[in-house]
Amino acid sequence: MAAVSDEWQLIQQVVARQPAAEEEFVRRYRGLVHALARGRLALHGEAIDELWQETMARLWRDDCRALRAWRGRGRFTTYLTVIVIHLAWRQRRRVCLEEGMDQLVNEPCLDEPSADERLVQGQTQRQVQQAVSSLAPRDRLLLALRFADERTPKEIARLLGQAPGTVRKAVHDALRRLRKRLAVPTQDPR
């Protein structure tokens, strides 16, 4: 618990704008973010620096709202890891959308869906997006790691510092909540 206490003191100093607290914060946590970016998230070069800058902006935005949100119920490094993964996922999604748009412009689609199919796909996609956005942040993160990033429960568990069984149950519960929001009946096991 000494580590949590030490982290709590530093975060409180940063929030209170005490001298040298920000430099200590950067010194202490920059390496963690860079290691996550290089190792677990497989980012390179400018993407790592961009992720670090986005992380700092998120933490300092709105008078350190994200820092204030951490209440010391666990390690700050775990809390920071979740934030970094979420930001990396958003960054990757943004890049994929940009690349996807480039592909649509440069490569004509031979199997273009009909107008009715596009309408149904768009409505379904909006429904899913609304349902996902209504989930708790932890559920969104778990589902993104599991399905968007295609990580195994074991990889997610290692990333979040939890047991694989805990992650499997959490993903299962998040999917159940998503299905409920979508009003998708669960399959009968018989």
Protein Blocks (a to p, Z undefined) as FASTA:
>chain_A
ZZmmmmmmmmmmmmnopghklmmmmmmmmmmmmmmmmmmnopahjlmmmmmmmmmmmmmg
ghhllmmmpgoiacfklmmmmmmmmmmmmmmmmmmmmmmmmmmmmmccfklccfklmmmm
mmmmmmmmmmmmmpcfklmmmmmmmmmnopafklmmmmnopafklmmmmmmmmmmmmmmm
nopacddfZZ
